Amino acid sequence: MSLTPTDTRADGSDPALASYYERHMALIGGVAYAWRGQGQPMRQREGVRQVGVSRGACFALLDDGRLLRWSDDPQRTDTLMQGVVVFTAGESGWFAIDALRQLWHGGTAPQRVAADVMAACIGDGADYYVRHDGTLWVKGLANRGQYGDGRLAANPDFIRTADDAVAVKAHTGHAIYLRRDGVVLGTGGNRFGPLGRHGLGDKADRWGPIFDGARAIATGSRHSVAIRHDGSLWAWGEGFGIEPRKLREGVLATAAGDTATLALTADGALWQWDAGGGPRRLQTP
């Protein structure tokens, strides 16, 4: 089964889940929840259509297209941009895609990065985006092979690194992308196995296949996850083993942080695995 651009999401595998290091967020019934580590979700805001996190902040895209950010108090927010359709956040800030498919990078003021963009990812040192023609572009650190084209030196501009992509996720020195045919490919640092056997123990400096039959992907600092078309959730890397391991069926969305893995199932339940153990069901007050 081939994927279309409508299958892609910005953070985690879906707007409903986000995780980055120890911060997590979930969107249930239009309400955003946030928690840290192995804690329990706490209600944050209503009228939300996508959640996201960075190491030090929570993000929410409201129904009216405003992108908000806050640290610990959801009533004390910064409005980052208006007219946002989808966004992603991470180490170097945030990306936002508007209704004209333009990609913007957040800083003192949003700066236009590219046009005709359908998906983007803020990594932990390298950032990526996917155009509607399926081309994958990267800019940032290259020392761990993050570009996937053999180079190990950074380039000052975004460069094309792959084709036929529909989604891309990145974290600590590595990246994975979902190809249109459902194959997951990875590149970069692989000391702990987020790329499976590809470059295991050190790094891979070129994209290589690591999983197939996927419809959605996410990656954390040391492991990666994928949802197959049958709704099954699979994980590999630290805490799970090098070979992909089936975790659960009936999964709609997933996200990965440092050692945590999140999943939202078809029955509306929210689950968390910690360091490969579990899972435990989370309660949303």
Secondary structure, DSSP 8 states (H G I E B T S, - for coil): ----GGG--SSTTSTTEEEETTEEEEEETTEEEEEETT---EEEESSEEEEEE-SS-EEEEETTS-EEEESS-TTS-EEEESSEEEEEEETTEEEEEETT--EEE-SSS-EEEESSEEEEEE-SSEEEEEETTS-EEEEE--TTSTTSBS--S-EEEEEEEESSEEEEEE-SSEEEEEETTS-EEEEEE-SSSTTTTTTTTSEEEEEEEEE-SEEEEEE-SSEEEEEETTS-EEEEETTTEEEEEEEESSEEEEEE-SSEEEEEETTS-EEEEETTEEEEEE---
